[in-house]
Amino acid sequence: MHLFILSFICMVLLYMAWQDFADRAIDWFLYPLLVTLIIINGVVINGLTWEHVFINLALIGVQLVMLALYFKVIKGINLMKGERFLGWGDILFFLVLTVALSPINFFAFYLLSLLATLLFFAVGQLWSKR
């Protein structure tokens, strides 16, 4: 049962990645489907604790509030305006990750993702100046 659920989770994630790369949009129903599968998987292996979910929600909540304040105060624009900087799909995926990962893994994944983004941005900037 556990292997079947993990396989289905992987298929949903691969389909979401394909949609994101192909269309820059993901069907809305995939997010609740993925959360449901992750919760079922957590219940099956006794690995889901709601304390971890709330800690992750607090971490992402603080980050999003700080980011929104930065854009409003420093840049003078709304973070979600036109979904240029951050879209609803990003926020929904953050919510999926809060259920899927323990707080330490969530923090490590989030931090490494931010560092990878900065690295790709810096390389892109250097490449475009050539």
QUIGIBEL-V335904 format. One record per helix or strand of 2 or more residues. SS is the DSSP state (a for helix, b for strand). FROM is the first residue (numbers start at 1). LEN is the number of residues. If there is no record, write none. Layout:
ss;from;len
SS;FROM;LEN
SS;FROM;LEN
This chain:
ss;from;len
a;2;22
a;29;16
a;50;26
a;81;3
a;88;13
a;103;26
